[in-house]
Amino acid sequence: MTTPRYARHKRSYLAIATAVAAGALLTGGLTAGTASAQVPSDQAGQAPLAAAPTTLSAAARTSLIQKAQADIAETGRRLGLGAKEKLIVKDVVRDVDGTVHTRYERTYAGLPVLGGDLVVHTSKAGKSEGVTKATKAAIKVASLKAQVTPAKAEKLAVSAARTLGSTKSAADGARKVVWAGSGKPVLAYETVVGGLQDDGTPNQLHVITDAATGKKLFEYQGIENATGTGKTLYSGTVELTTSGSGSSYTLTDASRGGHKTYNLKHGTSGTGTLFTDADNTWGTGAASSDANDQTAAADAAYGAQETWDFYKSTFNRTGIKNDGVGAYSRVHYGSNYVNAFWDDSCFCMTYGDGSGNNHPLTALDVAGHEMSHGVTSATAGLNYSGESGGLNEGTSDIFGTGVEFYADSASDKGDYLIGEKIDINGDGSPLRYMDKPSKDGGSADYWSSGVGNKDVHYSSGVANHFFYLLSEGSGKKTINGVDYDSPTSDGSTVTGIGRDKALQIWYKALTTYFTSTTNYKQARAGTLSAASDLYGADSTEYKAVAAAWSGVNVS
């Protein structure tokens, strides 16, 4: 049996991420300037964390963004930006204590600056509390005139896409940009090639080419692996929020941003057909090769609602983009397609039916993992390559695990195993292990100078191991019937602070301190800053973050 690509390539499930995204789940929450029991705490029943994000109404969020956009000239002056540089507000987060974190993208002479993103931190009183930048380099290029033709950049991009199986002979689009993702900023082309990859996954390859030399600088994949009764395959019988009455219902969740679940009937394009039903009972609890089978749809709809509720309950995040807008899901993609993916361009989750078309990849941690790629894209935008790519994948594993524990399903209990229900390997083993990532045969337990050269699904092991150590600590233990034995790089003993606090720290770092180019050393600094904000620089939690990073050889 061949090894599933899902387990080997960045385009595989729990394996596909990038810099395109959007998404959401539910509107509502607190109005501007209010805090209440909806504000997340690290443990139930405890006081809200002062540095945790508070819920913003749609109007309040829009108002903050508009104000920040109106002040961009003054903000740019305070940051020392050049005359040709301008800021564009991407997102805003306000903490319980009134601190505001405004995320900006940047242009230079009207061109997008890739890797020029930054986050400005401002106190309730309006005082600057620092800035986090993707690059410290000054944004400046010698000339805005390209020495290489767009046609040459397109040829390079099409060639790169062909190595992934694309049969496209031309690019879908191209634009001139400034590349600041690594080293000295340069004028470049960003070329996008579509089509399909060799395993049937849609292709959206972004290739960055130096406009002076024609050299390829970077590439990333733009497809990210994503009350009725639902009789699901993986989570048992569950409640589903649907729409309709009498003898006509649809899998539409109006309470979570209008999320819909569609049937592709083994097709590979378009939206598909919205699932409808006469009795509001969806699926049979067993998958079949029938292209109209509702069981996969029930699992997908349940995964979407649990992911929405996890982000809302845990972080006060209303949807993938935090704007209250729901994504949609598509099931029965392709034939014998052993994969699932999130796609920012359609703002949708897509699931294949697996081997024999009766092993759908619709398990809870798959849904949580893939849709979390959308959250990463909407916030830090971690580049899907090198160490930042490993952090991107690790973030999806971390939050996918959070979704599974949050759902608290008797049929799919929370664990620190990734993809354990879908049996991708064919022998009942999980796809990845967070307590000791190397048990999958390829993932890194610890950081080393070459870890960024690994496939992002293997370099993510460092982030996964850090999160496990921070949550549960080192050594042997049994959780929900699963045995773990987590080592450290230096033989030290790490005492965990609990998964709830670890999730708060990671989310805080992702949304306020990580940027597109964050590496493991910078992730350590970002999570320490987050722990200091949330719990104090002298706190047990802060010291545990430092110890957990040391335990994976990041110091």
N, C-alpha and C positions, 0 to 999 in steps of 0.2 A: 504494500500500500504506500502510495506517495505521501509525503508530509504535506498537510494542508497549508496553502499559502497563507491562510489566516494566521498561522502560527509563525510565519517566517518573514513576511514582508510588511512594509509600512502601510500597505493598502488593505491589510487584513483587519477583521473585526477586532475591536479593542486595540486596534492597531493602526487605524487610520485617523490622522489628525491634520490640521493645517491652519492656515490663516484666513479662512473664510468662515463666517458664521453669523448666526442670528438666532432668535428663538425665544420662546417664552412659555408661560403657563397661565397664571391667574392675575387678574387685576384686583385692585382694592387694597386694603391695609390702612396704615395710619396716614393722616393728613400731615401737611408740613408742620414742623415744630412740635409734634406730639410724640410721646413715647408711652408704651404700655406693655402689658404682658406679652404682646406679640414680639417685642424685642428679644432676640435670642440670648439665652444664657448658656453656659457650657454644660449645665446640668439642670434637669427639670426642677422647678420650685425655687431656684436660687435667683438672686437679684440680677437684673440685666447688666451685661458687661458694658462699661462706659465707652470702650473703643470698638464695640461691635456695630455693624451697620444697622441703621434704623430704616423702617419702611418709609418710602416716599410715595405720595400719591402721584398719579400721572401728571397732574398740573404742577405739583411742587418740583418734580424732577425736570419737567420742561422749563420751568422758571429758572432753576439753577443753571441749566445748560445755556439758556438764552443769556443770562447775566454773565456767565463765564465767556461766552462768545463775544458779547459786547465789550468785554474788558481785555480782549486778546492783545490789543496793541500795548496796553500798560503791562500786562503779564509778560509779553515778549521783551519789553524794555527792562523789566526787573530781572529777567533771566539772562539778559545780555545777548539776545539774539541779534543776528545781523539784519541789515536793511532788507535783504531779499527773502528773509525767513518769515513765515506766518504760521500761526497755530490754528488748529481746527479742533473743537471740543468733540471728544468721542463718547465720554461717559462721565458720570459724577456719582460719588458715594458719600453719604453723610452718616457719621457715627452718632451714637446716642449722646455723646458729650458735645456735639455740635461741630466737631472737626470735619472738614470737607476735603475729599480727595478728588481732584479733577484730572481726568486722563485726556491728554491731547495727542493728536497726530500733527505732523509738521509738513510744510511745503517749502520749497526753495525756488525762487523765481517762477512760482506757479506749478512746479513739478512736485509730485508726491515724494516724500523722503522716507524710504523704507528703512526701518531701524532708527528712525528719528523720534519715536514716541517717548513721552515722558508723563510723569504724574506729579502734580503740584499739591502739596499738603498745606492746608490753611486752618488755623484755629477758629473757634466760634467767634472770637473777637475780630477776625479778619487778618490776624498776624500770620506771616509766612512761617511755616514749620519745616521747610525743606522741599527738595525736589528729587525724584528718582528718575534717572534717564537711562534709555536703552544704550546710548553711546555718549561718551564724554568728549568725543572729537568735535571740533568746530565744523559746522556744515558749510562747506565752501568747495566749489569746483572751479578749475582753471578756465573752462569754456563750456558753454551750453550747446556747442556745435559738435555733433557726433562725427567721428571719423569712420565709423562702421555703418553700413546701410541697414535699415530695418529688415531687409530681405535676408541678409547674412545671419542676423540674430534669429529670425524665424526658422531658417534652415537648421541651426544648431538646436533650437527648441524641439522641432519636429523629430530630429534624430534622437534626442534624449527620450521623447515620448515613445518612440518605436521600441526602445529597449524594454518598455513596460507593456508592450503588446498593442499600442495604438496603431491603427492603419491610416490615420489622418495624414494627408499630404500638405496641409496648410494649417496655419495657426487660427484660432478662433478670435484672437485679438492681441494687440500689442500697444504699449505706451512707453514714453520716455519718462524715466524716474531718476532720482538720486539714490544710490545704494549706500547706506551707512550701517549696514548690518555687521560689517567686520572691517577693521582697518580704517584707512583713510577714505572718506566719502568720494565717490566717483559718479560721473554721469553714466547712466546705464539704460538698457531696455528691459522691460518686463513683458515676456511673451507667454501667452496661455494657449495650450494645445488640448483639445477635447478628445472625443471618441471614447473607446472602451479600453481598459487594461486587459491583459491576457487572461485574467480569470473572470472577465465579464463585468468587473466594477467600473462604473463611469470614470473617465479620466479627466482631470483638470490640472494638468501639470504647468506650474509657473516656473519659468526659467529666467534668471537674471543674467544679462550679458553686458560686459564692459563695453560702453559705446566708443571707447578709444582704441581698444586692442582686439575686441571680438572674443575675449576669453570668457568662458562661463564662470560666474562668480558664485552662484547659488541656485538651488532648485528645491521646490517643495510641491507636494501633492495637495490639491485643493479639495479633494473629497475626504472627508473624515469619517476614518472609521471611528447611534447613531446610535336613575339608579336601576342599571340592569344587572344581570348575573352573568359573569364570565366564567366559563368552565375551561380553565387554562391548562396548558401542558405542564408548566413548571411551578406554578404558584397555587394550584388547587382551585377551589371555587371562590371567586372574589366578587365584590361589588364594583360595578362600572357605572360611571356617570354618562348617560346617553341623552339623546333628544328624541322627541316624538311622543305619541300617545295612541291609545286604541290598538290598532293592529299594524302600525307603521312606526318603526324606530330606526334611527341611524346612530352609528358610532361617532357621535359628535359630542364633545365635552365643552359645553358653553361656560362652565364654571372655571375652566382652566384655559382661558384665552382662545376658546373655539377650536381646540385640538380635534382633528378628524383622522380616522383610520381608513385607508383606501386599499383596494384589491387590484394588484397589477396583473393577476391571472397569468403569471409566468412571463409577462412582458418585461422590457427593460427601459421603457421611456414613458413619459407622460405622468399624469397624476394617478390614473387608474379610476376605478369605480368605488364610490363611497359605500361602505358596508351598510346594508339594511336588513331588518329582521321583523317578523310579525309578532313574536312573543317576548322580545327583549331578553332572551337567554341566548348567549353567544358561545358557540363551540361545544365540544363534547368531552374535553379533557384528554383527547387522544388526537395526535396529528395524523393526517393522511396526505396522499399525493394529489388529492383533489384540489384543483386551483381555486375552488370556491370555499374551501375549508375555513370555518370561522375561528377555529382554535388559535391559530397563529395571530389572528386579529385581536382576540381577547387578551392574549399575552402582551401584544404590542400596546394596546390601549391601556392596560394595567401598568405596564412599565412607564408609559408617558405620564400617567397621573401620579404614580409614586415618585417619579423624578421631580415633577413639578412641586409636589407637596414637601419633599425632602428639602429642596432649596428654599421654599417659602417658610417652612417651619424652623429650619436650622439657621438660615442666613437672612431671612426677610427678603429673599430675592424672588420677584414675581416674574418668572420666566427666564428663558435663556439669555435674552438681552436685557432683562430687568425692566421691560417696558409693558408687561402684561399681555403680550401677543403670543398666541399659541403656535407651535410648529404643527406639522402633520406627519403621520406615519404611513408607510407603504409596505405591504406584505406580499408574499409570493412573487418575489423578484427573480426573474430568470428561471432556469431549470437546473436543478442539482447545484445551486449556487451556495457554496459553503462560506458565507460572509454576511456582514451587515455594515452599514456605513451611515455617517451623518454628512449631509451636503448643505453647505451654506447657501449655495446659489438658489436652491429651492426651499431652504429652511425646513428640511424634512429628514426624517429617519427612514431608512430602508432596510428590510430584512430578507435574506435569502431563505430558502426552505431546507438547505443542507443536503446531505447525501440521500439519494432516493426520493427527494422532495418530501420527506416526512420527518426531518430533524430541524425544524425552524430555529434560527438563532435569535429567539425572542425572549431569552431569560432576563431576569431583573437586572443583574449586574451588567449585562450587555447593553440594555437600554440606558442605564445610568451612565455607563462609560461613554457611549457614543454621544449622547446629548450633552455630556460635560465637555466634549470637544468644542461644542458651540459656545459654552460659557467661557472657556479659555480664549477662544477667538474674539469674543465680545469684550474681553477684559485685557489680559496681558498680551494676547496674540503671540504666544511663544512660538518662535520659528520651528518648523517641523524637521529639524536636522541637527546633528551634533548633540551637545548636552542640553540645549534648550528643547530639542525634540524629545529627549528622554524625559525631561520634566513635563512636557506636554502630555505624553503617554501616561506617565506616573500620576499626573493630576486626574486623568480620567479613571485610572484604576482606583485611586483614593476615593473619589466621589462616587464611583460606581459601587464600591464597597460600602460607602455611607448610605446609599440608597437601599442596598440589600438589608443592612441592619435596621434602617428606618422602617422599612415595610413590615419587618417582623413576621414574615410568613412562616407558618408551621411547615409548609411544603418546601420552602427554600430559606432555611435559617441563615442569618448573617454569619459570614466567615471572612477570613483573609485569603481566600482562594479566588482566582479570577477565571470565569468561564467553566466552573466545575459542573454545571448542569448540562451543557450543550455537547459534551463529549467530542470535541473537535479531534482529539488524538486517537479516538476509536478504542481506547483501553480504559476508559473511565477516569483518567487523570485530568486534573485541571490544566488550563492553559498556562497560568502563572501562579507563583506562590509569593506572598508578601513577607513571610517570616524568614525565609531563606530562598531568595529568588533563583539561585543557581540550580535548584532542584528541577527546573524545567530543561536543563541541559545547555542553556545559552545565556541566561540573564546574569548580570553582574550583582554580586552581593555588596561590593564595596566600590568606592570611587578609585580610579587610577588615571594616570595621564592619558591613556588610550581609550577610556570608556566612551568618549564622544565619537569614536570611530565605529562603534557597534551600531547595529540596527536599533532604531529608537525603541523597539519593543523589548530589547535586551538591556539597553542603557537605562531604561526606566526602572530597572531593578534597584538602583541606588535610592531613588525617591521612594519606591514602595517599601524597601527595607527600613529606611528612616521613619516612615509613617508608622510601620508596625512597631518598631522599637519605642517611638514616642508614645504610642497608644497603650501598648501592652508590656513593654520592657523585654529584656533579654531572657534567655533560658527556656526551660520547659514549662508548658502549661496546656490545659485543655479548655477550649471555649466552644460552647454549643456543640459539644461532642466531637470536635476536631482537635487533634493533637498538634502542637507546634513546638519547635525548638529553635529559637532564634539566637545565632551567635553574634559576636561583635568583632571588628577587625583587629582590635588590640587586646581582646580577652576581658575587657572591662564589663562591669555589670551596670545595665541601664534599668532604671525604674520608670515604668510608664506612668503617664498622667491621665490616661483614659482617652477613649476614642473621641468623645464629645469635645474635649478641649483641643485635641490634636486637629480635628476638623476645623474648629474656629481659627486656629493659628494658620493652617494652610490656606484657608479661604481669604483671610485677612491679607496674607502675604501675596497671594495671586492677584487680588483686586486692587491692592494699593502699593505694592513694592516690586513685583515682578514686571519685567518688560519683555519685549520680543526677543532680546538676546541674552536673557538671564541664563547663567550657567550654574553648576552646583555650588561653587564657592559663593556666588551672589545669592543663590537660593538660601544658603545658610544665613547670610546677613539679613535677607528679607524676612525669614521666619523668626529670627531673633528680634528684629524690629517689631514684628507683629506680636510676639509674645510679650515684649516690653510694653507695647501699647495696651494690650488686653489685661495683663496680669502684673506688670511691674518688672523693672530691670533686676530686682533682687529676688524675684519670685522663684518658687520651686519649678514652675512651668518654664520660665526662661532658662534655668539651669538644665532642665530636662531636654530642651531643644538642643542646647550645646552638646550635651552628653550623647544624644541620639545621632547627631551629625558626626561626632567623633567616632561613634560606633560603626559608622559606614565610611570612615576614613576621609571625611570632609572637615577640615579644620582651618 
